[in-house]
Amino acid sequence: MGAKTITKITLAFILTGFLGLSPLYGENTRGVQVEFNLIVDNSRAFSEIADNALAWVSQAIVNDMMMAGDRVTIWGAGEPAQIIFSGDINSNADRKNVKLALHGLCASAARADFLGALQQAASSPPFAGITYTLLVSSMPALASAIAGPAAGLLRISRVEEFPGWRAVVVGLNLDARVRQMAADLDDFF
């Protein structure tokens, strides 16, 4: 592999990591759609801190980051993981529906099934914009979310720590996206 190829792969990795995984605060000036995958712990352990965690998600993600034209899918990571909401953001009513779905999530499982939710998110059809995947988890469930079979699906980009829970931004199938960007940059160089 030559220096030119290594440079392209490095640039693709940096662009994918920065654009695909960094929070996008501010007004609707980004000019690109974002697909939000919100994977929320649905275990009984999460129920004790769910109100605080979901209030943070509602403010930091739904209010501050989601913009018209974005897409959102919310998984309840219970046994089994299942989609509790999926739709586009085109109005404030759509944001309200996202918040209602989040706050309607009930702790119903003995443990969280992050692997099932991550596999579903990773197998969704390709998205033309940026994909932002967030795991919201109680501390006990977090270790299972980022270890074992799930580890090959994701790369951790950012961790927000709160009393009793964490929000972890991950990149799904990042290796394949980096290779594709490197191939696309071939014409650029």
C-alpha positions as semicolon CSV with decimal commas, in nm:
position;residue;x (nm);y (nm);z (nm)
1;M;0,000;0,000;0,000
2;G;0,146;0,333;-0,108
3;A;0,164;0,661;0,080
4;K;-0,116;0,804;-0,137
5;T;-0,351;0,519;-0,040
6;I;-0,262;0,550;0,330
7;T;-0,326;0,926;0,313
8;K;-0,668;0,869;0,151
9;I;-0,765;0,607;0,409
10;T;-0,650;0,834;0,694
11;L;-0,844;1,130;0,550
12;A;-1,153;0,915;0,501
13;F;-1,128;0,789;0,860
14;I;-1,093;1,142;0,997
15;L;-1,387;1,270;0,790
16;T;-1,606;0,974;0,884
17;G;-1,518;1,000;1,252
18;F;-1,559;1,376;1,271
19;L;-1,864;1,421;1,053
20;G;-2,034;1,096;1,139
21;L;-1,993;1,094;1,512
22;S;-1,966;1,447;1,644
23;P;-2,267;1,626;1,789
24;L;-2,414;1,884;1,555
25;Y;-2,544;2,170;1,765
26;G;-2,692;2,491;1,636
27;E;-2,940;2,604;1,376
28;N;-3,028;2,422;1,057
29;T;-2,711;2,518;0,874
30;R;-2,541;2,182;0,837
31;G;-2,686;2,111;0,491
32;V;-2,686;1,733;0,534
33;Q;-2,946;1,495;0,669
34;V;-2,873;1,293;0,979
35;E;-3,007;0,949;1,061
36;F;-3,037;0,917;1,439
37;N;-3,028;0,567;1,588
38;L;-3,123;0,597;1,954
39;I;-3,074;0,270;2,137
40;V;-3,214;0,295;2,489
41;D;-3,157;0,048;2,772
42;N;-3,490;-0,122;2,842
43;S;-3,380;-0,320;3,146
44;R;-3,518;-0,290;3,497
45;A;-3,181;-0,151;3,613
46;F;-3,235;0,147;3,383
47;S;-3,579;0,229;3,529
48;E;-3,423;0,394;3,836
49;I;-3,246;0,659;3,629
50;A;-3,464;0,659;3,315
51;D;-3,634;0,994;3,385
52;N;-3,303;1,184;3,404
53;A;-3,151;1,002;3,107
54;L;-3,454;1,049;2,882
55;A;-3,485;1,416;2,979
56;W;-3,123;1,461;2,867
57;V;-3,187;1,277;2,538
58;S;-3,498;1,490;2,476
59;Q;-3,304;1,812;2,526
60;A;-2,956;1,734;2,391
61;I;-3,058;1,516;2,097
62;V;-3,420;1,585;2,001
63;N;-3,425;1,961;2,071
64;D;-3,063;2,058;2,004
65;M;-2,955;1,825;1,725
66;M;-3,252;1,705;1,520
67;M;-3,349;1,923;1,226
68;A;-3,607;1,915;0,949
69;G;-3,531;1,632;0,707
70;D;-3,355;1,411;0,962
71;R;-3,457;1,052;1,025
72;V;-3,485;0,886;1,367
73;T;-3,523;0,528;1,485
74;I;-3,556;0,444;1,854
75;W;-3,493;0,095;1,984
76;G;-3,597;-0,030;2,324
77;A;-3,301;-0,256;2,403
78;G;-3,501;-0,511;2,599
79;E;-3,537;-0,884;2,550
80;P;-3,561;-0,878;2,251
81;A;-3,460;-0,537;2,119
82;Q;-3,738;-0,376;1,920
83;I;-3,810;-0,056;1,734
84;I;-4,046;0,165;1,929
85;F;-4,041;0,460;1,689
86;S;-3,923;0,529;1,337
87;G;-3,989;0,835;1,127
88;D;-3,872;1,158;0,972
89;I;-3,845;1,495;1,144
90;N;-4,038;1,754;0,945
91;S;-4,206;1,959;1,217
92;N;-4,223;2,030;1,589
93;A;-4,507;1,776;1,606
94;D;-4,262;1,511;1,483
95;R;-4,016;1,607;1,759
96;K;-4,298;1,580;2,011
97;N;-4,378;1,229;1,885
98;V;-4,013;1,129;1,930
99;K;-4,022;1,257;2,288
100;L;-4,349;1,076;2,359
101;A;-4,199;0,752;2,229
102;L;-3,890;0,798;2,446
103;H;-4,086;0,875;2,761
104;G;-4,329;0,591;2,689
105;L;-4,047;0,339;2,704
106;C;-4,106;0,102;2,995
107;A;-3,846;-0,107;3,170
108;S;-3,963;-0,452;3,074
109;A;-3,659;-0,675;3,054
110;A;-3,425;-0,837;3,300
111;R;-3,130;-0,728;3,086
112;A;-3,063;-0,499;2,792
113;D;-3,020;-0,649;2,444
114;F;-2,787;-0,395;2,284
115;L;-2,646;-0,652;2,042
116;G;-2,989;-0,710;1,884
117;A;-3,052;-0,336;1,844
118;L;-2,702;-0,274;1,708
119;Q;-2,737;-0,557;1,456
120;Q;-3,070;-0,418;1,336
121;A;-2,927;-0,067;1,305
122;A;-2,616;-0,193;1,125
123;S;-2,824;-0,390;0,875
124;S;-3,053;-0,101;0,783
125;P;-3,031;0,023;0,424
126;P;-2,746;0,265;0,347
127;F;-2,819;0,627;0,432
128;A;-2,696;0,911;0,211
129;G;-2,632;1,150;0,500
130;I;-2,462;1,113;0,836
131;T;-2,554;0,836;1,080
132;Y;-2,546;0,922;1,451
133;T;-2,589;0,623;1,684
134;L;-2,633;0,676;2,056
135;L;-2,650;0,408;2,327
136;V;-2,819;0,525;2,647
137;S;-2,747;0,277;2,922
138;S;-2,738;0,212;3,293
139;M;-2,387;0,146;3,419
140;P;-2,437;-0,232;3,468
141;A;-2,568;-0,282;3,114
142;L;-2,299;-0,072;2,947
143;A;-2,026;-0,336;2,973
144;S;-2,239;-0,586;2,781
145;A;-2,318;-0,320;2,520
146;I;-1,959;-0,261;2,419
147;A;-1,806;-0,606;2,471
148;G;-1,840;-0,944;2,312
149;P;-2,013;-0,980;1,974
150;A;-2,122;-0,615;1,964
151;A;-1,763;-0,489;1,975
152;G;-1,710;-0,571;1,607
153;L;-2,007;-0,357;1,505
154;L;-1,903;-0,031;1,664
155;R;-1,636;0,217;1,751
156;I;-1,682;0,445;2,050
157;S;-1,651;0,813;1,969
158;R;-1,776;0,997;2,274
159;V;-1,900;0,914;2,623
160;E;-2,118;1,143;2,833
161;E;-2,118;1,032;3,199
162;F;-2,401;1,103;3,443
163;P;-2,482;0,965;3,789
164;G;-2,585;0,603;3,728
165;W;-2,589;0,611;3,347
166;R;-2,397;0,695;3,033
167;A;-2,468;0,808;2,680
168;V;-2,221;0,655;2,434
169;V;-2,191;0,776;2,074
170;V;-2,079;0,491;1,850
171;G;-1,999;0,443;1,484
172;L;-2,170;0,146;1,320
173;N;-1,988;-0,045;1,046
174;L;-1,724;0,226;1,047
175;D;-1,457;0,014;0,879
176;A;-1,673;-0,041;0,569
177;R;-1,762;0,330;0,551
178;V;-1,396;0,431;0,574
179;R;-1,302;0,192;0,291
180;Q;-1,585;0,330;0,075
181;M;-1,481;0,690;0,140
182;A;-1,121;0,603;0,053
183;A;-1,241;0,454;-0,276
184;D;-1,457;0,761;-0,345
185;L;-1,160;0,989;-0,275
186;D;-0,960;0,804;-0,540
187;D;-1,114;1,032;-0,806
188;F;-1,049;1,336;-0,589
189;F;-0,669;1,289;-0,571
